[in-house]
Amino acid sequence: MTELTSLPNIGKELAKTLQQVGIKSGEELKQVGSENAFIRIKTIDPSACINKLCALEGAVQGIRWHNLSKERKQELKEFLKMVEKNA
């Protein structure tokens, strides 16, 4: 089982938040996916923003969030708009 903090972009605070929403390992995060993990986080942290979403996606892909493709960043921004509209 992979420690959450061993994934790129996941520090102690984000790992703690993920555990609070029921995601305990790197494998679980990859299974759940960045968008669903973000929705869970948003329920306990309404201030969660695009940076957190990109960090989660980078962790799922195994890369620093700065290296996400332009297309994927755009998809995440659209997703965030949708989430915030439906909140």
Biopython code that builds the backbone (N, CA, C, O; Angstrom):
import numpy as np
from Bio.PDB.StructureBuilder import StructureBuilder

atoms = [
    (1, "MET", "N", (0.845, -1.190, 0.000)),
    (1, "MET", "CA", (0.000, 0.000, 0.000)),
    (1, "MET", "C", (0.884, 1.245, 0.000)),
    (1, "MET", "O", (1.744, 1.400, 0.867)),
    (2, "THR", "N", (0.675, 2.116, -0.956)),
    (2, "THR", "CA", (1.494, 3.310, -1.110)),
    (2, "THR", "C", (1.049, 4.401, -0.151)),
    (2, "THR", "O", (-0.135, 4.729, -0.071)),
    (3, "GLU", "N", (2.007, 4.958, 0.575)),
    (3, "GLU", "CA", (1.724, 6.109, 1.435)),
    (3, "GLU", "C", (1.270, 7.269, 0.549)),
    (3, "GLU", "O", (1.848, 7.509, -0.510)),
    (4, "LEU", "N", (0.243, 7.979, 0.983)),
    (4, "LEU", "CA", (-0.225, 9.137, 0.213)),
    (4, "LEU", "C", (0.892, 10.157, 0.019)),
    (4, "LEU", "O", (1.042, 10.715, -1.068)),
    (5, "THR", "N", (1.678, 10.403, 1.070)),
    (5, "THR", "CA", (2.723, 11.427, 0.977)),
    (5, "THR", "C", (3.882, 11.027, 0.070)),
    (5, "THR", "O", (4.741, 11.856, -0.227)),
    (6, "SER", "N", (3.921, 9.764, -0.376)),
    (6, "SER", "CA", (4.978, 9.374, -1.314)),
    (6, "SER", "C", (4.607, 9.749, -2.750)),
    (6, "SER", "O", (5.442, 9.668, -3.651)),
    (7, "LEU", "N", (3.354, 10.161, -2.958)),
    (7, "LEU", "CA", (2.919, 10.598, -4.292)),
    (7, "LEU", "C", (3.340, 12.045, -4.518)),
    (7, "LEU", "O", (3.424, 12.823, -3.568)),
    (8, "PRO", "N", (3.607, 12.414, -5.787)),
    (8, "PRO", "CA", (3.927, 13.817, -6.062)),
    (8, "PRO", "C", (2.759, 14.709, -5.641)),
    (8, "PRO", "O", (1.601, 14.310, -5.766)),
    (9, "ASN", "N", (3.048, 15.890, -5.154)),
    (9, "ASN", "CA", (2.068, 16.936, -4.794)),
    (9, "ASN", "C", (1.311, 16.688, -3.498)),
    (9, "ASN", "O", (0.560, 17.564, -3.069)),
    (10, "ILE", "N", (1.474, 15.539, -2.855)),
    (10, "ILE", "CA", (0.691, 15.243, -1.652)),
    (10, "ILE", "C", (1.572, 15.439, -0.414)),
    (10, "ILE", "O", (2.432, 14.616, -0.101)),
    (11, "GLY", "N", (1.328, 16.550, 0.274)),
    (11, "GLY", "CA", (2.033, 16.818, 1.525)),
    (11, "GLY", "C", (1.219, 16.295, 2.698)),
    (11, "GLY", "O", (0.183, 15.656, 2.518)),
    (12, "LYS", "N", (1.703, 16.575, 3.900)),
    (12, "LYS", "CA", (1.039, 16.056, 5.108)),
    (12, "LYS", "C", (-0.400, 16.550, 5.227)),
    (12, "LYS", "O", (-1.291, 15.775, 5.574)),
    (13, "GLU", "N", (-0.636, 17.829, 4.942)),
    (13, "GLU", "CA", (-1.983, 18.393, 5.102)),
    (13, "GLU", "C", (-2.978, 17.763, 4.124)),
    (13, "GLU", "O", (-4.078, 17.367, 4.511)),
    (14, "LEU", "N", (-2.580, 17.678, 2.862)),
    (14, "LEU", "CA", (-3.486, 17.102, 1.859)),
    (14, "LEU", "C", (-3.703, 15.615, 2.148)),
    (14, "LEU", "O", (-4.809, 15.106, 1.965)),
    (15, "ALA", "N", (-2.669, 14.923, 2.594)),
    (15, "ALA", "CA", (-2.816, 13.507, 2.950)),
    (15, "ALA", "C", (-3.827, 13.354, 4.088)),
    (15, "ALA", "O", (-4.659, 12.447, 4.079)),
    (16, "LYS", "N", (-3.740, 14.253, 5.060)),
    (16, "LYS", "CA", (-4.658, 14.211, 6.196)),
    (16, "LYS", "C", (-6.103, 14.449, 5.715)),
    (16, "LYS", "O", (-7.031, 13.768, 6.153)),
    (17, "THR", "N", (-6.273, 15.403, 4.830)),
    (17, "THR", "CA", (-7.600, 15.695, 4.278)),
    (17, "THR", "C", (-8.137, 14.495, 3.509)),
    (17, "THR", "O", (-9.305, 14.134, 3.658)),
    (18, "LEU", "N", (-7.293, 13.874, 2.687)),
    (18, "LEU", "CA", (-7.720, 12.696, 1.928)),
    (18, "LEU", "C", (-8.159, 11.580, 2.874)),
    (18, "LEU", "O", (-9.155, 10.903, 2.619)),
    (19, "GLN", "N", (-7.425, 11.390, 3.953)),
    (19, "GLN", "CA", (-7.799, 10.355, 4.914)),
    (19, "GLN", "C", (-9.141, 10.672, 5.562)),
    (19, "GLN", "O", (-9.931, 9.770, 5.838)),
    (20, "GLN", "N", (-9.397, 11.956, 5.804)),
    (20, "GLN", "CA", (-10.680, 12.353, 6.398)),
    (20, "GLN", "C", (-11.860, 12.020, 5.486)),
    (20, "GLN", "O", (-12.970, 11.785, 5.964)),
    (21, "VAL", "N", (-11.621, 11.999, 4.177)),
    (21, "VAL", "CA", (-12.705, 11.677, 3.236)),
    (21, "VAL", "C", (-12.649, 10.217, 2.779)),
    (21, "VAL", "O", (-13.284, 9.839, 1.794)),
    (22, "GLY", "N", (-11.879, 9.403, 3.508)),
    (22, "GLY", "CA", (-11.901, 7.962, 3.265)),
    (22, "GLY", "C", (-10.908, 7.435, 2.257)),
    (22, "GLY", "O", (-11.004, 6.277, 1.852)),
    (23, "ILE", "N", (-9.953, 8.255, 1.838)),
    (23, "ILE", "CA", (-8.926, 7.800, 0.888)),
    (23, "ILE", "C", (-7.632, 7.621, 1.671)),
    (23, "ILE", "O", (-7.018, 8.595, 2.109)),
    (24, "LYS", "N", (-7.225, 6.369, 1.843)),
    (24, "LYS", "CA", (-6.137, 6.061, 2.771)),
    (24, "LYS", "C", (-4.802, 5.725, 2.099)),
    (24, "LYS", "O", (-3.769, 5.689, 2.768)),
    (25, "SER", "N", (-4.810, 5.480, 0.788)),
    (25, "SER", "CA", (-3.564, 5.084, 0.118)),
    (25, "SER", "C", (-3.513, 5.647, -1.301)),
    (25, "SER", "O", (-4.508, 6.117, -1.851)),
    (26, "GLY", "N", (-2.309, 5.577, -1.865)),
    (26, "GLY", "CA", (-2.123, 6.014, -3.242)),
    (26, "GLY", "C", (-2.988, 5.215, -4.207)),
    (26, "GLY", "O", (-3.539, 5.763, -5.162)),
    (27, "GLU", "N", (-3.102, 3.909, -3.949)),
    (27, "GLU", "CA", (-3.931, 3.056, -4.815)),
    (27, "GLU", "C", (-5.396, 3.499, -4.770)),
    (27, "GLU", "O", (-6.072, 3.565, -5.797)),
    (28, "GLU", "N", (-5.872, 3.803, -3.551)),
    (28, "GLU", "CA", (-7.267, 4.256, -3.419)),
    (28, "GLU", "C", (-7.486, 5.560, -4.164)),
    (28, "GLU", "O", (-8.514, 5.737, -4.818)),
    (29, "LEU", "N", (-6.528, 6.476, -4.072)),
    (29, "LEU", "CA", (-6.653, 7.761, -4.769)),
    (29, "LEU", "C", (-6.729, 7.525, -6.271)),
    (29, "LEU", "O", (-7.542, 8.144, -6.957)),
    (30, "LYS", "N", (-5.889, 6.636, -6.784)),
    (30, "LYS", "CA", (-5.900, 6.355, -8.227)),
    (30, "LYS", "C", (-7.217, 5.702, -8.651)),
    (30, "LYS", "O", (-7.727, 5.962, -9.741)),
    (31, "GLN", "N", (-7.759, 4.852, -7.777)),
    (31, "GLN", "CA", (-9.037, 4.201, -8.069)),
    (31, "GLN", "C", (-10.184, 5.215, -8.089)),
    (31, "GLN", "O", (-11.016, 5.217, -8.996)),
    (32, "VAL", "N", (-10.206, 6.068, -7.078)),
    (32, "VAL", "CA", (-11.272, 7.066, -6.931)),
    (32, "VAL", "C", (-11.160, 8.128, -8.024)),
    (32, "VAL", "O", (-12.169, 8.587, -8.561)),
    (33, "GLY", "N", (-9.926, 8.512, -8.347)),
    (33, "GLY", "CA", (-9.688, 9.535, -9.355)),
    (33, "GLY", "C", (-9.669, 10.928, -8.749)),
    (33, "GLY", "O", (-10.240, 11.169, -7.686)),
    (34, "SER", "N", (-9.003, 11.839, -9.443)),
    (34, "SER", "CA", (-8.821, 13.188, -8.897)),
    (34, "SER", "C", (-10.142, 13.936, -8.744)),
    (34, "SER", "O", (-10.353, 14.616, -7.740)),
    (35, "GLU", "N", (-11.033, 13.817, -9.731)),
    (35, "GLU", "CA", (-12.292, 14.569, -9.669)),
    (35, "GLU", "C", (-13.163, 14.112, -8.506)),
    (35, "GLU", "O", (-13.685, 14.942, -7.762)),
    (36, "ASN", "N", (-13.324, 12.800, -8.340)),
    (36, "ASN", "CA", (-14.153, 12.307, -7.237)),
    (36, "ASN", "C", (-13.514, 12.606, -5.885)),
    (36, "ASN", "O", (-14.212, 12.931, -4.924)),
    (37, "ALA", "N", (-12.196, 12.497, -5.810)),
    (37, "ALA", "CA", (-11.502, 12.839, -4.561)),
    (37, "ALA", "C", (-11.732, 14.309, -4.239)),
    (37, "ALA", "O", (-11.959, 14.668, -3.084)),
    (38, "PHE", "N", (-11.674, 15.157, -5.262)),
    (38, "PHE", "CA", (-11.867, 16.592, -5.062)),
    (38, "PHE", "C", (-13.283, 16.891, -4.573)),
    (38, "PHE", "O", (-13.475, 17.720, -3.683)),
    (39, "ILE", "N", (-14.268, 16.218, -5.153)),
    (39, "ILE", "CA", (-15.667, 16.418, -4.715)),
    (39, "ILE", "C", (-15.794, 16.047, -3.237)),
    (39, "ILE", "O", (-16.449, 16.755, -2.472)),
    (40, "ARG", "N", (-15.179, 14.958, -2.842)),
    (40, "ARG", "CA", (-15.219, 14.551, -1.425)),
    (40, "ARG", "C", (-14.574, 15.617, -0.541)),
    (40, "ARG", "O", (-15.106, 15.975, 0.509)),
    (41, "ILE", "N", (-13.419, 16.117, -0.985)),
    (41, "ILE", "CA", (-12.707, 17.135, -0.199)),
    (41, "ILE", "C", (-13.547, 18.403, -0.086)),
    (41, "ILE", "O", (-13.613, 19.025, 0.975)),
    (42, "LYS", "N", (-14.185, 18.776, -1.187)),
    (42, "LYS", "CA", (-15.001, 20.004, -1.220)),
    (42, "LYS", "C", (-16.121, 19.952, -0.169)),
    (42, "LYS", "O", (-16.545, 20.999, 0.323)),
    (43, "THR", "N", (-16.603, 18.760, 0.180)),
    (43, "THR", "CA", (-17.675, 18.653, 1.175)),
    (43, "THR", "C", (-17.188, 19.021, 2.572)),
    (43, "THR", "O", (-17.978, 19.475, 3.399)),
    (44, "ILE", "N", (-15.887, 18.830, 2.850)),
    (44, "ILE", "CA", (-15.379, 19.201, 4.178)),
    (44, "ILE", "C", (-14.510, 20.460, 4.123)),
    (44, "ILE", "O", (-14.210, 21.053, 5.159)),
    (45, "ASP", "N", (-14.108, 20.867, 2.918)),
    (45, "ASP", "CA", (-13.277, 22.064, 2.753)),
    (45, "ASP", "C", (-13.797, 22.868, 1.563)),
    (45, "ASP", "O", (-13.282, 22.744, 0.452)),
    (46, "PRO", "N", (-14.829, 23.701, 1.802)),
    (46, "PRO", "CA", (-15.424, 24.474, 0.703)),
    (46, "PRO", "C", (-14.440, 25.415, 0.010)),
    (46, "PRO", "O", (-14.709, 25.882, -1.097)),
    (47, "SER", "N", (-13.299, 25.699, 0.652)),
    (47, "SER", "CA", (-12.327, 26.613, 0.042)),
    (47, "SER", "C", (-11.375, 25.908, -0.930)),
    (47, "SER", "O", (-10.526, 26.556, -1.542)),
    (48, "ALA", "N", (-11.513, 24.580, -1.075)),
    (48, "ALA", "CA", (-10.638, 23.832, -1.994)),
    (48, "ALA", "C", (-10.716, 24.451, -3.387)),
    (48, "ALA", "O", (-11.803, 24.762, -3.874)),
    (49, "CYS", "N", (-9.551, 24.631, -4.032)),
    (49, "CYS", "CA", (-9.492, 25.370, -5.294)),
    (49, "CYS", "C", (-8.810, 24.551, -6.399)),
    (49, "CYS", "O", (-8.488, 23.376, -6.224)),
    (50, "ILE", "N", (-8.607, 25.209, -7.525)),
    (50, "ILE", "CA", (-8.019, 24.567, -8.703)),
    (50, "ILE", "C", (-6.638, 23.985, -8.392)),
    (50, "ILE", "O", (-6.272, 22.946, -8.942)),
    (51, "ASN", "N", (-5.874, 24.636, -7.522)),
    (51, "ASN", "CA", (-4.537, 24.126, -7.203)),
    (51, "ASN", "C", (-4.620, 22.752, -6.552)),
    (51, "ASN", "O", (-3.815, 21.871, -6.856)),
    (52, "LYS", "N", (-5.577, 22.566, -5.670)),
    (52, "LYS", "CA", (-5.741, 21.277, -4.998)),
    (52, "LYS", "C", (-6.176, 20.219, -6.015)),
    (52, "LYS", "O", (-5.698, 19.085, -5.981)),
    (53, "LEU", "N", (-7.077, 20.593, -6.910)),
    (53, "LEU", "CA", (-7.545, 19.673, -7.949)),
    (53, "LEU", "C", (-6.379, 19.248, -8.852)),
    (53, "LEU", "O", (-6.235, 18.067, -9.169)),
    (54, "CYS", "N", (-5.560, 20.202, -9.258)),
    (54, "CYS", "CA", (-4.396, 19.889, -10.099)),
    (54, "CYS", "C", (-3.388, 19.028, -9.336)),
    (54, "CYS", "O", (-2.777, 18.125, -9.910)),
    (55, "ALA", "N", (-3.215, 19.308, -8.044)),
    (55, "ALA", "CA", (-2.301, 18.492, -7.229)),
    (55, "ALA", "C", (-2.775, 17.045, -7.200)),
    (55, "ALA", "O", (-1.975, 16.119, -7.330)),
    (56, "LEU", "N", (-4.092, 16.856, -7.027)),
    (56, "LEU", "CA", (-4.649, 15.497, -7.000)),
    (56, "LEU", "C", (-4.453, 14.798, -8.339)),
    (56, "LEU", "O", (-4.061, 13.631, -8.384)),
    (57, "GLU", "N", (-4.722, 15.508, -9.424)),
    (57, "GLU", "CA", (-4.556, 14.914, -10.760)),
    (57, "GLU", "C", (-3.100, 14.547, -11.008)),
    (57, "GLU", "O", (-2.810, 13.479, -11.547)),
    (58, "GLY", "N", (-2.190, 15.420, -10.619)),
    (58, "GLY", "CA", (-0.767, 15.120, -10.770)),
    (58, "GLY", "C", (-0.380, 13.878, -9.977)),
    (58, "GLY", "O", (0.392, 13.043, -10.447)),
    (59, "ALA", "N", (-0.927, 13.767, -8.767)),
    (59, "ALA", "CA", (-0.639, 12.598, -7.926)),
    (59, "ALA", "C", (-1.145, 11.326, -8.593)),
    (59, "ALA", "O", (-0.460, 10.303, -8.590)),
    (60, "VAL", "N", (-2.340, 11.390, -9.162)),
    (60, "VAL", "CA", (-2.904, 10.230, -9.856)),
    (60, "VAL", "C", (-2.020, 9.833, -11.042)),
    (60, "VAL", "O", (-1.788, 8.649, -11.285)),
    (61, "GLN", "N", (-1.532, 10.836, -11.773)),
    (61, "GLN", "CA", (-0.675, 10.560, -12.940)),
    (61, "GLN", "C", (0.777, 10.275, -12.563)),
    (61, "GLN", "O", (1.556, 9.795, -13.386)),
    (62, "GLY", "N", (1.135, 10.576, -11.309)),
    (62, "GLY", "CA", (2.510, 10.351, -10.864)),
    (62, "GLY", "C", (3.482, 11.432, -11.306)),
    (62, "GLY", "O", (4.675, 11.177, -11.467)),
    (63, "ILE", "N", (2.958, 12.662, -11.505)),
    (63, "ILE", "CA", (3.819, 13.774, -11.938)),
    (63, "ILE", "C", (3.537, 15.019, -11.089)),
    (63, "ILE", "O", (2.493, 15.116, -10.443)),
    (64, "ARG", "N", (4.476, 15.963, -11.098)),
    (64, "ARG", "CA", (4.234, 17.244, -10.448)),
    (64, "ARG", "C", (3.092, 17.936, -11.198)),
    (64, "ARG", "O", (2.984, 17.824, -12.419)),
    (65, "TRP", "N", (2.249, 18.647, -10.459)),
    (65, "TRP", "CA", (1.068, 19.228, -11.115)),
    (65, "TRP", "C", (1.438, 20.249, -12.181)),
    (65, "TRP", "O", (0.653, 20.483, -13.099)),
    (66, "HIS", "N", (2.614, 20.861, -12.083)),
    (66, "HIS", "CA", (3.056, 21.832, -13.092)),
    (66, "HIS", "C", (3.200, 21.178, -14.465)),
    (66, "HIS", "O", (3.119, 21.852, -15.492)),
    (67, "ASN", "N", (3.415, 19.863, -14.477)),
    (67, "ASN", "CA", (3.659, 19.144, -15.731)),
    (67, "ASN", "C", (2.399, 18.562, -16.369)),
    (67, "ASN", "O", (2.485, 17.839, -17.362)),
    (68, "LEU", "N", (1.239, 18.870, -15.807)),
    (68, "LEU", "CA", (-0.005, 18.413, -16.442)),
    (68, "LEU", "C", (-0.119, 19.063, -17.820)),
    (68, "LEU", "O", (0.332, 20.190, -18.022)),
    (69, "SER", "N", (-0.724, 18.346, -18.759)),
    (69, "SER", "CA", (-0.887, 18.915, -20.103)),
    (69, "SER", "C", (-1.851, 20.098, -20.053)),
    (69, "SER", "O", (-2.718, 20.172, -19.183)),
    (70, "LYS", "N", (-1.685, 21.020, -20.997)),
    (70, "LYS", "CA", (-2.590, 22.182, -21.094)),
    (70, "LYS", "C", (-4.038, 21.714, -21.202)),
    (70, "LYS", "O", (-4.936, 22.277, -20.575)),
    (71, "GLU", "N", (-4.249, 20.672, -22.010)),
    (71, "GLU", "CA", (-5.602, 20.155, -22.215)),
    (71, "GLU", "C", (-6.204, 19.655, -20.910)),
    (71, "GLU", "O", (-7.364, 19.929, -20.603)),
    (72, "ARG", "N", (-5.402, 18.917, -20.144)),
    (72, "ARG", "CA", (-5.911, 18.367, -18.889)),
    (72, "ARG", "C", (-6.196, 19.482, -17.888)),
    (72, "ARG", "O", (-7.194, 19.424, -17.170)),
    (73, "LYS", "N", (-5.335, 20.494, -17.830)),
    (73, "LYS", "CA", (-5.580, 21.638, -16.941)),
    (73, "LYS", "C", (-6.891, 22.325, -17.320)),
    (73, "LYS", "O", (-7.666, 22.727, -16.452)),
    (74, "GLN", "N", (-7.130, 22.454, -18.622)),
    (74, "GLN", "CA", (-8.368, 23.083, -19.085)),
    (74, "GLN", "C", (-9.582, 22.238, -18.692)),
    (74, "GLN", "O", (-10.594, 22.773, -18.240)),
    (75, "GLU", "N", (-9.478, 20.918, -18.864)),
    (75, "GLU", "CA", (-10.571, 20.023, -18.455)),
    (75, "GLU", "C", (-10.847, 20.172, -16.960)),
    (75, "GLU", "O", (-12.005, 20.190, -16.541)),
    (76, "LEU", "N", (-9.801, 20.276, -16.164)),
    (76, "LEU", "CA", (-9.970, 20.413, -14.714)),
    (76, "LEU", "C", (-10.634, 21.741, -14.361)),
    (76, "LEU", "O", (-11.459, 21.805, -13.449)),
    (77, "LYS", "N", (-10.271, 22.805, -15.089)),
    (77, "LYS", "CA", (-10.911, 24.106, -14.847)),
    (77, "LYS", "C", (-12.401, 24.043, -15.157)),
    (77, "LYS", "O", (-13.223, 24.580, -14.415)),
    (78, "GLU", "N", (-12.743, 23.377, -16.267)),
    (78, "GLU", "CA", (-14.162, 23.218, -16.632)),
    (78, "GLU", "C", (-14.895, 22.403, -15.568)),
    (78, "GLU", "O", (-16.023, 22.724, -15.195)),
    (79, "PHE", "N", (-14.246, 21.351, -15.087)),
    (79, "PHE", "CA", (-14.828, 20.502, -14.049)),
    (79, "PHE", "C", (-15.084, 21.326, -12.786)),
    (79, "PHE", "O", (-16.147, 21.223, -12.175)),
    (80, "LEU", "N", (-14.108, 22.138, -12.405)),
    (80, "LEU", "CA", (-14.242, 22.962, -11.201)),
    (80, "LEU", "C", (-15.416, 23.934, -11.345)),
    (80, "LEU", "O", (-16.180, 24.125, -10.399)),
    (81, "LYS", "N", (-15.559, 24.539, -12.508)),
    (81, "LYS", "CA", (-16.688, 25.456, -12.755)),
    (81, "LYS", "C", (-18.008, 24.721, -12.527)),
    (81, "LYS", "O", (-18.915, 25.246, -11.882)),
    (82, "MET", "N", (-18.107, 23.522, -13.051)),
    (82, "MET", "CA", (-19.317, 22.720, -12.930)),
    (82, "MET", "C", (-19.599, 22.396, -11.451)),
    (82, "MET", "O", (-20.733, 22.512, -10.985)),
    (83, "VAL", "N", (-18.557, 21.993, -10.734)),
    (83, "VAL", "CA", (-18.703, 21.653, -9.314)),
    (83, "VAL", "C", (-19.197, 22.863, -8.524)),
    (83, "VAL", "O", (-20.104, 22.756, -7.699)),
    (84, "GLU", "N", (-18.587, 24.006, -8.790)),
    (84, "GLU", "CA", (-18.937, 25.217, -8.034)),
    (84, "GLU", "C", (-20.327, 25.716, -8.395)),
    (84, "GLU", "O", (-21.026, 26.284, -7.555)),
    (85, "LYS", "N", (-20.729, 25.505, -9.646)),
    (85, "LYS", "CA", (-22.075, 25.907, -10.066)),
    (85, "LYS", "C", (-23.138, 25.052, -9.371)),
    (85, "LYS", "O", (-24.214, 25.543, -9.030)),
    (86, "ASN", "N", (-22.825, 23.767, -9.165)),
    (86, "ASN", "CA", (-23.783, 22.849, -8.563)),
    (86, "ASN", "C", (-23.715, 22.792, -7.051)),
    (86, "ASN", "O", (-24.484, 22.070, -6.416)),
    (87, "ALA", "N", (-22.793, 23.555, -6.469)),
    (87, "ALA", "CA", (-22.617, 23.508, -5.001)),
    (87, "ALA", "C", (-23.782, 24.151, -4.274)),
    (87, "ALA", "O", (-23.793, 24.196, -3.044)),
]
sb = StructureBuilder()
sb.init_structure("model")
sb.init_model(0)
sb.init_chain("A")
sb.init_seg("    ")
for serial, (resi, resn, name, xyz) in enumerate(atoms, 1):
    if name == "N":
        sb.init_residue(resn, " ", resi, " ")
    sb.init_atom(name, np.array(xyz, "f"), 0.0, 1.0, " ", f" {name:<3s}", serial, name[0])
structure = sb.get_structure()
